[in-house]
């Protein structure tokens, strides 16, 4: 899912990281307290799209555990986006992606973007495109030959964001309550 938004008019080119309003770096265990509220905020946004995505009461502790495990996992990419200027050293966004094997398909290794979240005041300035580009490069460096984005089916913002960047649906997951 992305809440990063797409490049707005007059946004800096994604290949000019010095003009980006964020600095992107690998997340560290010390970042977990700053990343947890962002991940939970994203999950609460997902909840608005579909009642089957209702956030659990223990979402914060779950987020801590997921982030801790992911940061330690060599097959994961966890990035922290820090603001610049007045927000220097303040974590304002996160990326969580993983490497997965595709036993029946070629190429056999995929990079899966599970979460991209960016604080609303950083959206619409080309930052989403920058996060996607950097995440894709990190996944490629870990052996991925295809990149996949997972997000709620009803999230039209994410759907448009990824479609505009050449993504298309390849697998559909459908659900119902029991």
Residue pairs with C-beta under 8 A, 6 or more apart in sequence:
1 42
1 45
1 46
1 114
1 115
1 116
1 117
1 149
1 150
1 151
1 152
1 155
1 158
2 113
2 116
2 117
2 128
2 132
2 149
2 151
2 157
2 158
2 161
2 162
3 42
3 45
3 116
3 117
3 118
3 120
3 123
3 157
3 158
4 93
4 116
4 117
4 118
4 123
4 127
4 128
4 131
4 132
4 161
5 118
5 123
5 124
5 127
5 128
5 157
5 161
6 124
6 128
6 129
6 160
6 161
6 164
7 14
7 124
7 125
7 126
7 128
7 129
8 124
8 125
8 126
11 124
11 125
11 126
11 129
12 19
12 20
12 125
12 126
13 19
13 126
14 126
14 129
14 130
14 133
15 133
17 24
17 130
20 84
20 126
20 127
20 130
21 83
21 84
21 85
21 122
21 125
21 127
22 81
22 82
22 83
22 84
22 92
22 93
22 118
22 122
22 127
22 130
23 81
23 82
23 83
23 84
24 79
24 80
24 81
24 82
24 95
24 130
24 131
24 134
25 79
25 80
25 82
26 77
26 78
26 79
26 80
27 35
27 67
27 71
27 78
27 79
27 80
27 94
28 71
28 80
29 68
29 71
31 71
31 80
31 91
32 64
32 67
32 68
32 71
34 80
34 90
34 91
35 63
35 67
35 78
35 80
35 91
35 94
36 60
36 63
36 64
36 67
37 60
38 91
38 92
38 93
38 94
38 117
38 119
39 63
39 66
39 67
39 94
39 96
39 115
39 117
40 55
40 59
40 60
40 63
41 117
42 115
42 117
43 53
43 55
43 59
43 63
44 55
46 53
46 55
46 151
46 152
46 155
47 53
47 54
47 55
49 152
49 153
49 154
49 155
50 152
50 153
50 154
52 175
52 177
53 152
56 62
66 96
67 78
67 96
70 76
70 78
70 96
70 98
71 78
73 98
74 142
75 98
75 99
75 142
76 96
76 97
76 98
76 99
77 95
77 96
77 97
77 98
77 111
77 135
77 138
77 139
77 142
78 94
78 95
78 96
78 97
79 94
79 95
79 131
79 134
79 135
79 138
80 91
80 93
80 94
81 91
81 92
81 93
81 94
81 95
81 118
81 122
81 127
81 131
82 88
82 89
82 90
82 91
82 92
83 89
83 90
83 92
83 122
92 118
92 119
92 121
92 122
93 116
93 117
93 118
93 119
93 122
93 127
93 131
94 115
94 116
94 117
95 113
95 115
95 116
95 131
95 134
95 135
96 113
96 114
96 115
97 111
97 112
97 113
97 114
97 115
97 135
97 138
97 139
98 111
98 112
98 114
99 109
99 110
99 111
99 112
99 139
99 142
99 143
99 144
100 109
100 110
100 111
100 112
101 108
101 109
102 108
102 109
102 110
102 146
107 145
107 146
108 145
109 143
109 144
109 145
109 146
110 144
110 145
110 146
110 147
110 148
111 135
111 136
111 139
111 140
111 142
111 144
111 146
111 147
111 148
112 147
112 148
112 149
112 150
113 132
113 135
113 139
113 147
113 148
113 149
113 150
114 150
116 128
116 131
116 132
116 135
116 149
118 127
118 128
118 131
128 161
129 165
132 165
135 147
136 147
139 147
140 147
148 170
149 158
149 162
149 167
151 158
151 159
151 162
152 158
153 172
153 173
